[in-house]
Amino acid sequence: MLENSTIKPKIWLRYVDDTFVILRKAETESFFQFINDQNPHIRFTCEPEANRHLAFLDTKITRKESGSLDVTIYRKPTHTDQYLHFNIHHPISHKLSVIRTLTHRANTAVTDPEEREKEIEHIKGALGNCGYRQWAFDLSTSRNKPPTQNSNPPEPTSDIPQPSNKTFITLPFLDGISQKLQRIFKTYGVATSFKPHTTFRKILVT
């Protein structure tokens, strides 16, 4: 389609069915008319930038006077900063994953260092309101995993040599029990993951 088009975008980036396109404003209507004529079942819609800003996926892209682009995190007006609460009955690995996911997005997507620091502080404030402890933030950037999910820092891991994992099982999560089973299975080369003991499906079905 792009090869056959007489109008060539400067940039065409696609993620699933979302595309980020840079082309001349005067060519926008003709270009999208052309690509919509290629297949009657496919219809592209165009959302142009407004005041040099454009929301794309979960980022906000700003076009500067120089023509370069700044990227920050975009949150919809309805966003509430409600995440998996730290005190909820879930494996600690799920909670650390929340921290890792949000901080990874900030570190890889935000272009300006000052804006990146602001985003990290926003994450810490939002997750702090959800009960996350400072040691969880510190731990999420290391390779260590806590054996329990109380508010105390985790104990050091065992010095027992760990064989390579060749078997994988999923355990229902029961705090204080599942972690012990996980450590025992690990010494025998069995990798484990946890799933919630109670789910919405169970509650609704019963």
For each residue, the residues with C-beta under 8 A, 3 or more apart:
1: 4 5 35 38
2: 5 8 9 12
3:
4: 1
5: 1 2 8 31 34 35
6: 34
7: 23 27 30 31 34
8: 2 5 23
9: 2 12 21 22 23 31
10: 22 23
11: 20 21 22
12: 2 9 19 20 21
13: 19 20 21
14: 18 19 20
15: 18 19 57
16:
17:
18: 14 15 56 57
19: 12 13 14 15 44
20: 11 12 13 14 56 61
21: 9 11 12 13
22: 9 10 11
23: 7 8 9 10 27 28 31
24: 27 28
25: 28 48
26:
27: 7 23 24 30 31
28: 23 24 25 31 32 46 48
29: 32 33
30: 7 27 33 34
31: 5 7 9 23 27 28 34 35
32: 28 29 35 36 44 46
33: 29 30 36 37
34: 5 6 7 30 31 37 38
35: 1 5 31 32 38 44
36: 32 33 42 43 44
37: 33 34
38: 1 34 35 42
39: 42
40:
41:
42: 36 38 39
43: 36
44: 19 32 35 36
45:
46: 28 32
47: 54 55
48: 25 28 54
49: 52 53 54 61 63
50: 53 54
51:
52: 49 62 63 64
53: 49 50 60 61 62 63
54: 47 48 49 50 60 61 63
55: 47 59 60 61 74
56: 18 20 59 61 74
57: 15 18 74
58: 73 74 75 105 109
59: 55 56 71 72 73 74 109
60: 53 54 55 71 72 73 74
61: 20 49 53 54 55 56 69 70 71
62: 52 53 69 70 71 72
63: 49 52 53 54 67 68 69
64: 52 67 68 69 70
65:
66:
67: 63 64
68: 63 64
69: 61 62 63 64 111
70: 61 62 64 111 112 115
71: 59 60 61 62 109 110 111
72: 59 60 62 109 110 111 112 115 119
73: 58 59 60 105 106 109 110 119
74: 55 56 57 58 59 60
75: 58 79
76: 79
77:
78:
79: 75 76
80:
81: 126 129
82: 130
83: 98 102 126 127 130
84: 88 90 94 95 98 130
85: 88 130 131
86: 95 127 130 131 132 133 136
87: 131
88: 84 85
89: 173 175 196 197 198
90: 84 94 95 173 196
91: 94 95 149 173 178 194
92: 95 96 136 145 146 148 149
93: 96 97 145 194
94: 84 90 91 97 98 194
95: 84 86 90 91 92 98 99 132 136 149
96: 92 93 99 100 136 139 140 145
97: 93 94 100 101
98: 83 84 94 95 101 102 127
99: 95 96 102 103 123 127 132 136 137 140
100: 96 97 103 104 140 141
101: 97 98 104 105
102: 83 98 99 105 106 123 127
103: 99 100 106 107 120 123 140 141
104: 100 101 107 108
105: 58 73 101 102 108 109
106: 73 102 103 109 110 116 119 120 123
107: 103 104 110 116
108: 104 105
109: 58 59 71 72 73 105 106
110: 71 72 73 106 107 115 116 119
111: 69 70 71 72 115 116
112: 70 72 115 116
113: 116 117
114: 117 118
115: 70 72 110 111 112 118 119
116: 106 107 110 111 112 113 119 120
117: 113 114 120 121
118: 114 115 121 122
119: 72 73 106 110 115 116 122 123
120: 103 106 116 117 123 124
121: 117 118 124 125
122: 118 119 125 126
123: 99 102 103 106 119 120 126 127
124: 120 121 127 128 137
125: 121 122 128 129
126: 81 83 122 123 129 130
127: 83 86 98 99 102 123 124 130 132 137
128: 124 125 131 132
129: 81 125 126
130: 82 83 84 85 86 126 127
131: 85 86 87 128
132: 86 95 99 127 128 136 137
133: 86 136 137 151
134: 137 138
135: 138 139 151 153
136: 86 92 95 96 99 132 133 139 140
137: 99 124 127 132 133 134 140 141
138: 134 135 141 142
139: 96 135 136 142 144 145 146 153 154
140: 96 99 100 103 136 137
141: 100 103 137 138
142: 138 139
143:
144: 139 154 157
145: 92 93 96 139 154 157
146: 92 139 149 153 154
147: 154 155 179 180 183
148: 92 152 154 175 176 179
149: 91 92 95 146 175
150:
151: 133 135
152: 148
153: 135 139 146
154: 139 144 145 146 147 148
155: 147
156:
157: 144 145
158: 183
159:
160: 187
161:
162: 186 187 189
163: 187 188 189
164: 189
165: 168 186 189 190 191
166: 189
167: 189 190 191
168: 165 190 191 192 193
169: 185 190 191 192 193
170: 192 193 194 195
171: 178 181 182 192 193 194 195
172: 178 194 195 196 197
173: 89 90 91 178 194 195 196 197
174: 177 178 197
175: 89 148 149 178 179
176: 148 179 180
177: 174 180 181
178: 91 171 172 173 174 175 181 182 192 194
179: 147 148 175 176 182 183
180: 147 176 177 183 184
181: 171 177 178 184 185 192
182: 171 178 179 185 186 192 194
183: 147 158 179 180 186 187
184: 180 181 187 188
185: 169 181 182 188 190 191 192
186: 162 165 182 183 189 190 191 192
187: 160 162 163 183 184
188: 163 184 185
189: 162 163 164 165 166 167 186
190: 165 167 168 169 185 186
191: 165 167 168 169 185 186
192: 168 169 170 171 178 181 182 185 186
193: 168 169 170 171
194: 91 93 94 170 171 172 173 178 182
195: 170 171 172 173
196: 89 90 172 173 199
197: 89 172 173 174
198: 89 202 203
199: 196 202 203
200: 203 204
201: 204 205
202: 198 199 205 206
203: 198 199 200 206
204: 200 201
205: 201 202
206: 202 203
